[in-house]
Structures are given as structure tokens and as C-alpha cells.
């Protein structure tokens, strides 16, 4: 499978961006498939972008740029998904037109029409695939904090409930935070400027378009979230999903169009990631559901495979994506800076090349004229952190 290379001319520099980069090498598996007793196949689960004890559901058109997916029970991959990683489960169901650019290991496999596994298929694996670590007990505080505006910082410590109000921003300065509840309201931003750990006892909930972002020189998974999800007797549910849930624990939930960076451990709780969310890091939970059109990556570098139906031809015969913009930032720019630019044009980050600090931003445009307006609006910012703003040209390599 050959990559498409996106080439953009800049009067000051020339860079090459991979719009489609299925870089996963398909090779031999590096674990023992036939274990003895109940020893797990994996004692090290650091390669997984998603792992769940009781089941994983990947909805329509989800893309995994890097990282493996595993479940001790069932793994359901809905149609039109692209998984650049290996998959492991007792039972694997892959719907039509989905592509696994990696190996599949299972005891039962169901492949629908035009679904493909490009790597090795291995039947009869021992279970469990992996075990999740338990969360050590921790002591929460008694203080409730509500944050508004963008000039907020919080030192490590024990708190009770933290709420980021709509459109607010909070920066964690690093260390360990013990909480009962964390709620991020619409368009709020949580930044971790240094490695941090959030231990959350009862609730983890994000509304739509929330962002959890690393600061400069901080890795996406250097925010570790340990989530218990313990229910409090007589507690009022905050949304319909909660009211209908019969689970013993509160699920961790993030709404659509969010931008998330963290390592989440929830061995007794479910995790739900909303539509069109971009995620970097790792989710380890009892159950995991990734809703449609989301993009996930275990690595800091990631790309979304561009939609060939969005390619249009210019008058000079060149071809480009009508719904994508490439933005080159200086080395001093952080992920937060790119997110602010994406928000300005109503777009979302769907790829980043960390070696060049180039971001792939998907926008809701259907014509070259509409795309030009978005590009010009970014250029007119005269942001000193931006080196260039371009169309994403496509060059097919034979």
C-alpha cells in the first residue's frame, strides 16, 4: 500500500507532508500465543492504544493511526474503519469495508464483505490477552473549585470537585491531584504544563468540544488519569445516558469533537469517546466505545488518512484536499497554539508531524473558494508562531 505524499511550495522553505501514512510494518508477532494456565499473553500493555477487559466497540469511519487494540472478550469494528495496528480478542467482528493494517489474533473471527486484514491471522489464542492494574487507594480533599476565564492555574493537591465552566481554561502545573469529580463543560481547555496524575474517585465527564492538551515539551500521555468511577448513594445523574445505565460504576464520558491527550486507566468502569474526537495516548478500561469518525494514536505523531472523495483538481492540473489545511509552526509552538488556530476556522486537528511541527487541520469546506477564505483568515493573524499556511496538495507515488 503506497502512501500519498503532500507537497507544498513555500518561498522560504519546502517541506513534504505525508497525508496518508500506513507506516506499520507487518511482521511476526512477538508474544507467545499458547500460554499455560491463565497467564496473560501480554504483561506489558504499553503498545495498546485501547484495551478493555470486557469489550471494545469501534464505530463507523474511526481511524487508528498507531497502536494496538485488544479485549479479553469481544472486539467490534464497524464499517469503513482503518486500523494501523494489531488487534487481539477472544471474538473479533469486522464490518464491511474496514481495513486492518496489521495482524489479527483471535478465537473467533467474523469478516464482512470487503473487510481486509493485511497481516497474519492467528487462530486459537490463550486468554486473557492482558490484565489491567488496580488503582491504589487515595484520599480526596474537601474543596470545590469552579474555573472561569483563561487565566487559571492549579497546583497539585487533594480537592473534591473541579469544574471548568464553558469556554474556560485551566493549567495544571504538575504533580498528583486527588479528586472526587472532574467536569469539563463545552469548549473548556485543560492544559498540563508538566507531567501530572489525576486520581478521580467518582466522576469524569466532558461535554462537547473539550480539549485536554500537553504544554510545550510535554508528551501526550504524561497526563495519567486513574479513574475509579465509584457511585455515590442517592447521587443525581447528570445526563440521560447515566440515568439509563445499569452499571455499577459511572462511565467516563467525553462529548463529540473533543481533542484529548492522556493515559486513562479505568479497570472497573466504561469509557465513551464522542463522535469526531481526536485522541492521543492510551485508554485501558473495563469497556471502551469509540464513536464514529474519531482519530486515535498511541504515538505523538499521527495522521488521518485523507478522504479521496475530497480531492479536487485546480486549473493548473494540481490536486489537493478541499477540506484540509496544513499549518507549519515554529519549534516554540505547542499543541495548544495549533488548537487555537484550528478553532478559529471551525476545524479540528487530525494529524501532526512532530519533526516539522506541521498540523493537518480538517475544515468544513466544499469548494476551493471556501478553503481559500479559511487559509487567508489564518494568514491574516500574522501569528509569529506560524511559518506557513497551505493547501494539502496530493502527489500519487507509483
Phi, psi and omega in degrees: 000116185269143180281155166270136179251128178263124183241133181229134178270134177229133181305332184261339183199164178229127180229155178244130182240133177272111177281329177232117188224075176282075190277357184294126176276128180267116182213199183289145177287147186249037177217166181271119184283332184247091182276179178248131180066223182254023177294131182290154175298323182240125168266337177251116182251023184292340182277349184277133169276328176222132170216137179222144178290317190251354177154146176233134174238123178250115184279180186305135171064022172285144176236133173250112183285323178202154179108150179272161177234135181213157177208142175285344180240261189248145173233114179251121178245113183282179190294154173064022177273153174233120183242108176266072182181172178274152180233143184219131175189161173298313180230127181240127175243124181237118184280174189298146175066015176268149185236127174251107179269067183176193182266156177232129179234132193195171167251338178215130182231133174234116180250124176274180185303131175065011170282140186227141170244113186279341182262203183280137173259124181239116180267159175064074174257151177280153181239153003282159174295315179201161173247145179265143177290154175277158178266123178297152179294151179212160184254123179271165179265191183245359187265130174261136180230132174243128184249133175231158180075189188246355185254068183231136173229156180217126176278162178299152179160185179259124179228174175258279183246129174247129179231125171263115182288168184305127177075009183271170177219135179230135177251123174273129185274357176113159181105200185253131179240122178253123188226159165272317187213142172231121179237127176247116181274171189312132176065017176277158184228127174247121182247134171250112186276352177208164178307135185216158176229128175251117173259114187241123187274317192244311187221140171223112188215128176237133176281193184286150176057042173266155181230134170238112195231144173281149171281186182296136178065021175247136182280153183302325184263015176275005161258110178260123178249118174256114188243122179272312179079022182296134179276142177261129183300129179081005181289138179281133177286145186261355179204168185296321180301320180293319182297326182273348184288138177250012181287156181285342181236159173287132173289150169274128188223137174234137183283178185293159174058037178264166179229109194236138177221111178183171169247116186249124175245119181219072188295340181247003186234160174271156177231133180233125180249125188286170182308146170053038177262143174256127185228134171234133178134231187203138176236118179237114189208177175291312174223151178223134173232125178249117185278168195303147172066017175278158179236129183231150178209138172281331183265161176294321175282134175201160177218153168258132176297122184291148181280115181298339178287348180264004179278130175235162183251130179280172182297332180274005178092352178287155182239144179208164179278124184284350183239022181226145175232139173255130179236121176267125178252159173291168180293342181279350184280144178253172179302326179299322179296319179293321179296323178296322178291317179299319180295325180302323183257014179066031182249181176223145178286125179237005178190151175209133172256103186291339180288330179246358184054046179253132183247136176263114185245124179266130183235162181268075179232146183238354180226159178298326180293316179296320179296319180299323178297317179297315181298316181295324180296327176287317180299324183289350175295332185052040181288121182296345178276349182260126178266332181189151179228124191219160163294159174261089179289148183243129175236115179280125179263122180278000000 
